[in-house]
Amino acid sequence: MHAILTEGRGHRPLIRFDDGRVGIPVNLHFLSRHDFLSVLGRQVEVVSRLSDLHYTVRLPGAPEHLQSHPSA
């Protein structure tokens, strides 16, 4: 499953599915606002659903320092 990386209120990273649903990518950690903006609008691969709103995702083709980090 895939979704698009978007931005919510308070500059929070979100993902938006084709049907309009939104979710929170719990494992993406950006070092700076610039890092986040550099991948905003890119497609992410949804790896797993942790709850109704929380997802583990992968950002294909992104620089290594922007890749998903394992959830704790």
C-alpha positions as a printed Julia matrix, in Angstrom:
72×3 Matrix{Float64}:
  0.0    0.0    0.0
  1.22   3.52  -0.76
  0.42   7.04   0.45
  1.72  10.58  -0.08
  3.75  12.43   2.56
  1.92  15.63   3.52
  1.99  18.21   6.28
 -0.62  18.73   8.95
 -1.3   21.47  11.43
  1.75  22.45  13.43
  3.99  21.17  10.61
  3.36  17.57  11.65
  4.27  14.94   9.03
  1.2   13.04   7.82
  0.44  10.58   5.07
 -2.6   10.85   2.8
 -4.09   7.81   1.09
 -5.79   7.91  -2.32
 -9.22   7.72  -0.67
 -8.56  10.85   1.43
 -7.78   9.13   4.74
 -4.81  10.47   6.66
 -2.37   8.78   8.99
  0.69   9.51  11.07
  4.05   8.02  10.02
  5.38   7.11  13.45
  8.85   6.06  12.35
 10.01   8.92  10.11
 12.45  11.16  11.94
 13.71  14.25  10.15
 16.87  16.02  11.25
 15.66  19.42  10.06
 12.7   21.2    8.51
 14.68  21.34   5.27
 14.95  17.52   5.25
 11.18  17.24   5.64
 10.45  19.81   2.94
 12.83  18.03   0.56
 10.59  14.93   0.59
  7.16  16.55   1.07
  4.75  15.26  -1.57
  6.71  12.06  -2.17
  5.12   8.65  -2.15
  5.81   6.41   0.83
  5.31   2.68   1.13
  3.09   1.7    4.07
  4.84  -1.23   5.75
  2.46  -1.85   8.64
 -0.53  -0.4   10.46
  0.1    0.07  14.16
 -3.33   1.54  15.03
 -6.2    3.38  13.31
 -4.0    6.41  12.6
 -0.41   5.26  13.11
  1.64   3.6   10.38
  5.17   2.41   9.8
  6.3    3.62   6.38
  9.32   3.5    4.1
 10.48   6.41   1.96
 11.87   4.69  -1.17
 14.86   6.3   -2.83
 15.46   8.89  -0.1
 18.96   9.63   1.18
 19.93   7.23   3.95
 19.64   9.84   6.72
 15.97  10.34   5.75
 15.06   6.66   5.66
 12.65   5.17   8.13
 14.02   4.22  11.52
 12.73   1.14  13.35
 10.04   1.89  15.9
 11.08   1.47  19.49
